[in-house]
Amino acid sequence: MKTLIPYQDLSTIYFAIAAVLLPLFACIVNCCLPGKRNKVSGWIATIAILASCVLSISIFTKTWNGHPAHVQQLWFTIGATQLYAGILLNNLSAILLLLVTVIALPVHIYSIAYMKNDDNYDRYFIYLSFFCFSMLALVVIDSMALFYAFWELVGFSSYLLIGFWFIREKAVQANKKAFLMNRIGDVGLLTAIIILFAQYHTFDIAQLFGDGGLVSQSTITNGLWVSPVGSLPAIWQYVACGGIFLGVAAKSAQFPLHTWLPDAMEGPTSVSALIHAATMVAAGVFLLGRVYPIFNTTELDILAIIGCFTAFMAATIALTQNDLKRILAYSTISQLGFMVMAMGIGAYASSLFHLVTHAFFKCLLFLVAGIVIHQMQHIKEDNDLDIDPQNILYMGGLRKKLPFTFIAAVIGGLALIGLPLTSGYLSKDGILVQAVDWSDSKSIGFRLVPIGAIITTWLTAFYVARLIVKVFFGEFKLEQFHPHIKYHISDGGWKYRVPLMLLGVACLFPLFSLNPVLYERAWVFTGFSSIHIDRVNPYHTIVPVGVNILSLFLIYWAWAVYTGRKMLVFPQTGLLFHVSYHEWYIDKVYNKVVVRAVMALSRALSWFDRKVIDGFIHLLSAITIAISKIAAWFDYNVIDGISRLLTFIVQLTGNFVRRFQGGKIQYYLFSMLAIVLALLIYLSI
């Protein structure tokens, strides 16, 4: 084993391997259990992720701000090239390992109650454990080749979870859409990995992207991408970065590959809480963190622009949606846009800080949505109603019926908006301030990036307030539509309440910093930023104060509008409303342009295959059959005919000669006399 750490520290590596393999072990055990609704499967998966969580905490305490742990083992050899597989534990992998397990644990507990009546209870936990294994392996592996393998496994397991209820047509279409959109990104990432190997002759992440690694020693000079071990035309560096961005855009739902994530809400809400808050969609930002040194200034600027546009676009769409989970889905896309934008402006630490804080408050909001939808589903079934239990237009006044859930929703909503005393304030504050700082050194056009980010923050305040007001305030709308319905709903038992409580506490500032207003003092930020940032300009005060004052006004405005006070109500007509409500028509454009073009090409290729390729094959087949028939006739009538003629002649001759062998002496004497007389007559002539 090739090791880069002292032998006595190998226990950290063994803990990491165990933390990764425990969910896989739970998956295998649950596969072997009999019955479709075996309740033991949920506890097996939960205990496994709990053990992984404990190990991850131990790994984090030993690794955070310490010396990276890196162990490799020779995997296989091709010619003179040796490929290694190993574990790499640094600040980035340690915090993601901890984050995935800490988020997955309350989701597992919640799922035991949420999925208890499902006919495929055990299959759900099999998929969930397999997903956790794939994601945990992804964050600790040290090889780009294995990184891609687990990247694919994360995509595959999310495909299974999104389409868990495969008897629903929408779920089937959603998981196919997610799978295909992610394949586009995967092709880009695979291309980038191949180019990196061609340039550097290694898949080792530490050698490539570590401090003083091969990538940081590379330059582009005179049209060549020059590295310490070789060179390629500079175009390949741009292609590699483009491929990486495609992978990020697909996994982290960035424009233009973002349309799969809202449809992916067809899976169970607990699935959305895990894979669409802290794990799968975070994998793209994690990839950016892993390969960050490869991007040059121009490429980072492009990342900042695309991330800002994605954040703004998704926030405008969330303003008018009525599906509870779909609003949260577009919110996720918007917050991921913030993270990608932060990477682009050089706010590496703030991007990863926001990744961590977002995981907690978005997971909390999804679990809140799950409780609300679950209770609305009970009302629907008990009263035999034809309603969509996810439509917020049927909700309202639920704070009285679901007080614990309401408090959790408010905490998560405030953190998502980024108001003071929440973790979201610390992480988003850092991104906004650094975005303004970054734009100062750029041309005037780049000022649109921080402006767009600030406007997006205000839009977030409005749509989050709209969501909470429509769900929890006012009167219960369904009761107004159906006055005679009977219902009894509650927050649920401890399996619902404990996850909400844990996540709610994590949404507040003390978990990350004792100072509620200085993001620079947060331990996550300092763990990724080696540069001490002084508040030398007024942006550090003006930006947070201005943003949050207007955010408070927008929250009040949303409360006034949606509690019936009719204060500055926007009419639900006009171009802007329809653009937002129809999700900027991006899906429709894809369906009419891309999908129709692909379908037309498929039909043309199908026609060409049937008429030309198959026609040519059928012609060859007909010719071959005709030749075969002629050959068969010739064989039967000529070859076999000659054989039969020779047989007949031999048989005839044999029969004739046989007559001379009758066994009677008088016939023999008569024959001899006849022959002698014939010879005498012949000779006398």
C-alpha positions, -999 to +999 in steps of 0.1 A: +000+000+000+013+034-010+008+058+019+014+095+023+006+097+060+023+082+091+013+046+099-004+055+132-028+077+114-042+049+091-071+045+116-086+075+099-085+058+066-100+027+079-128+047+095-135+063+062-136+030+044-160+017+070-182+048+068-185+043+031-191+006+032-217+004+060-246+017+038-236-008+011-237-035+038-272-024+048-282-024+012-270-060+007-286-072+040-320-056+031-318-073-003-317-106+014-346-100+038-379-117+028-411-097+022-418-063+006-428-045+038-403-058+062-400-030+089-366-042+099-351-029+067-357+007+078-339+003+111-310-016+095-304+012+070-308+038+098-284+021+121-259+018+093-260+055+085-259+063+122-226+043+125-213+061+094-222+094+109-203+086+141-173+075+121-175+107+100-175+128+131-143+111+143-127+115+108-137+152+108-122+159+142-089+143+131-087+158+096-102+193+098-075+219+094-049+191+098-026+173+075-045+156+046-047+118+048-039+101+015-035+063+010-032+046-023-032+010-035-021-002-070-053-009-089-040-023-122-013-017-148-017-011-185+016-011-203+039+012-184+010+031-168+001+022-133-033+032-120-039+037-083-070+037-062-072+052-027-087+075-001-081+112+001-092+131+032-087+168+034-110+196+046-132+194+015-138+156+016-140+155+055-168+181+056-187+166+028-184+131+044-198+146+076-225+166+058-239+137+038-241+114+069-255+141+092-282+150+066-289+114+057-295+103+094-326+125+101-339+117+066-337+080+074-355+084+107-381+105+090-385+079+062-393+051+087-425+070+095-431+086+061-429+054+041-444+029+066-475+022+046-458+019+013-460-015-004-423-014-013-409-002+020-378-024+019-370-014-017-370+022-007-344+016+020-323-006-004-322+023-029-315+049-001-286+029+013-271+023-021-274+061-029-256+069+004-229+045-003-223+060-038-223+096-025-199+088+004-175+070-019-176+099-043-164+124-017-134+104-004-120+087-035-087+100-048-088+090-085-107+108-112-114+074-129-131+061-097-147+095-092-164+091-125-175+056-116-192+067-084-205+099-101-224+075-124-236+054-095-249+085-078-268+093-110-281+057-113-293+055-077-310+089-079-327+076-111-341+047-090-352+069-062-369+096-084-388+068-102-395+049-070-433+050-077-428+037-112-465+029-116-470+067-119-464+079-155-451+112-143-425+095-121-413+074-150-410+104-173-392+124-145-366+098-138-360+092-175-356+130-180-332+132-150-312+103-164-309+117-199-301+152-188-274+139-165-259+117-193-252+149-213-232+162-183-215+129-178-202+128-214-187+162-208-171+151-175-157+119-191-142+140-220-126+163-194-111+133-175-097+118-207-081+151-217-066+156-182-051+121-183-037+127-218-021+159-205-008+148-171-007+110-174-024+105-140-059+103-125-046+112-090-067+141-077-040+151-052-013+152-078-035+170-103-053+196-081-034+196-048-013+225-035+016+229-060+000+201-082+005+196-119-025+218-128-012+248-109+021+244-126+006+245-160+005+276-183-010+285-217+018+299-239+018+305-276-013+285-282+000+255-262-012+242-229+021+234-212+024+211-181+055+197-163+049+163-181+037+173-215+018+198-237-013+199-258-029+226-280-046+252-257-080+244-272-080+212-251-078+232-219-110+250-228-127+218-239-117+202-205-132+231-185-163+231-207-167+193-201-164+199-163-190+226-164-214+203-183-210+178-155-216+205-129-246+219-148-262+185-151-257+174-115-262+208-098-291+218-122-275+249-137-288+265-169-293+251-195-294+216-179-316+225-150-350+214-162-349+178-148-348+189-111-384+203-108-398+172-125-377+150-101-401+160-073-422+130-084-402+109-060-410+106-023-405+139-005-379+123+018-359+115-013-361+151-024-349+162+011-318+140+007-307+140-029-320+175-039-307+194-008-274+180+004-261+152-018-266+146-055-272+183-065-243+193-042-220+169-061-216+194-089-204+221-066-182+196-048-166+187-082-159+224-088-142+225-054-121+194-063-109+207-097-109+245-090-073+252-099-079+242-136-101+273-142-085+305-155-099+340-150-120+340-181-136+306-173-143+317-138-161+348-151-183+326-173-191+304-142-201+336-123-224+348-151-241+314-156-245+309-118-260+344-113-283+339-143-295+305-130-301+319-095-321+348-108-341+328-134-351+301-109-361+326-083-384+344-107-400+310-116-406+302-079-426+334-075-457+320-093-456+282-088-483+266-068-468+231-063-452+231-028-423+208-038-418+226-071-413+259-054-386+243-032-371+227-063-366+260-080-353+275-048-327+247-048-317+256-083-314+292-073-293+285-043-270+262-063-267+291-087-254+312-058-228+286-051-216+283-087-215+321-089-194+323-057-169+298-073-168+320-103-160+352-084-133+336-064-154+332-032-143+295-029-148+294+009-182+312+008-194+288-019-187+257+002-199+275+033-233+281+016-233+245+004-231+233+040-257+257+054-281+252+025-281+215+031-296+220+065-323+245+058-334+231+025-336+195+039-357+210+067-380+227+043-385+195+022-393+175+054-418+202+064-433+199+029-435+161+033-455+164+065-479+190+050-484+169+018-488+138+039-516+153+060-533+168+029-532+133+013-549+119+043-577+145+040-580+138+003-583+100+009-606+103+039-631+126+021-626+111-014-616+144-029-602+150-063-574+175-054-536+178-057-523+175-021-492+195-031-511+225-044-507+254-019-539+270-032-558+243-012-538+250+020-538+279+045-542+282+083-522+250+090-501+267+117-530+260+141-531+223+132-494+218+127-477+241+152-444+222+154-442+220+116-450+257+113-421+267+136-397+245+117-409+260+084-404+295+097-368+287+109-360+271+076-376+299+056-357+326+075-324+307+069-332+304+032-339+341+030-307+348+048-320+369+077-297+376+107-293+350+135-295+322+109-268+302+092-281+313+058-273+349+067-236+341+073-231+322+041-251+343+018-237+375+033-202+364+023-212+357-012-230+390-018-202+411-002-175+393-022-195+396-054-196+434-050-159+435-042-152+413-072-171+435-096-150+466-086-120+452-104-141+443-135-156+463-164-190+479-158-209+450-174-198+427-146-217+448-121-248+430-133-235+399-114-237+413-078-269+433-088-285+401-101-275+383-069-289+410-046-322+411-066-324+373-064-320+375-026-350+399-025-370+376-048-362+347-024-376+367+005-408+372-014-414+337-026-405+321+007-428+344+025-455+337+000-450+300+005-452+301+043-482+325+043-502+305+018-496+272+036-498+283+073-517+316+075-552+327+067-581+303+065-579+266+054-588+270+017-598+234+012-625+238+039-638+268+019-640+247-013-655+217+006-673+229+037-684+195+049-650+177+049-639+160+081-602+158+091-579+153+120-542+162+113-512+166+135-474+171+134-469+133+137-448+113+162-412+116+173-399+102+140-412+134+123-404+158+151-368+148+160-355+153+124-372+187+122-357+197+156-322+186+147-322+204+114-339+235+128-311+239+154-285+235+126-302+264+107-292+289+134-259+307+136-243+292+168-235+259+150-212+278+126-201+310+144-204+326+178-206+359+160-240+361+143-230+389+118-194+382+107-192+354+082-154+356+083-155+342+118-174+310+108-153+279+112-164+265+078-153+297+061-119+299+078-113+262+070-113+269+033-099+304+033-063+309+040-066+347+035-077+369+063-104+393+051-105+427+067-136+449+065-118+477+047-147+490+027-183+499+034-197+470+014-193+447+044-219+468+062-240+484+034-247+453+015-261+431+044-280+460+060-295+471+027-304+436+015-320+426+048-340+458+053-356+454+020-360+417+026-380+424+057-402+448+037-408+422+010-417+396+037-443+420+051-455+428+016-460+391+008-478+386+042-501+415+034-508+404-002-516+368+006-536+373+038-561+393+018-550+429+024-547+435-013-516+457-010-499+463-043-511+430-058-496+420-091-523+409-116-519+373-126-518+383-163-494+398-186-461+388-201-439+387-170-464+365-150-468+340-179-430+338-184-426+330-147-456+307-144-445+287-175-410+285-163-395+308-189-409+284-215-375+266-215-391+232-213-415+241-241-386+253-262-367+221-255-397+200-264-404+219-296-368+224-308-346+198-293-370+169-286-389+174-319-356+176-338-343+145-321-376+127-328-376+138-364-340+126-368-350+094-351-379+089-375-357+097-405-331+072-393-358+046-386-371+051-422-336+049-436-330+018-415-362+001-426-362+012-463-326+015-472-305-007-448-332-033-443-342-030-480-306-037-490-304-066-465-338-080-479-324-076-515-293-095-505-315-121-488-337-125-519-307-128-542-291-153-518-323-173-516-327-173-555-291-185-559-297-211-533-327-224-551-308-225-585-280-243-568-304-267-551-321-275-586-287-279-602-275-302-574-307-323-575-312-325-613-276-324-626-252-336-599-276-360-583-290-369-618-255-380-630-251-400-598-285-416-603-277-424-640-244-441-632-262-460-604-288-472-629-261-482-655-242-502-629-274-517-616-284-527-652-250-541-660-250-560-628-284-575-634-274-585-670-241-601-658-259-618-629-279-640-654-247-657-665-242-670-630-273-692-627-254-724-615-266-747-644-237-765-664-257-768-696-261-730-697-224-726-691-216-751-720-241-734-743-226-700-736-191-713-743-202-729-775-219-696-786-188-676-778-165-700-797-188-700-827-189-662-826-151-660-826-148-685-855-172-666-875-154-633-867-120-648-876-133-663-908-145-630-920 
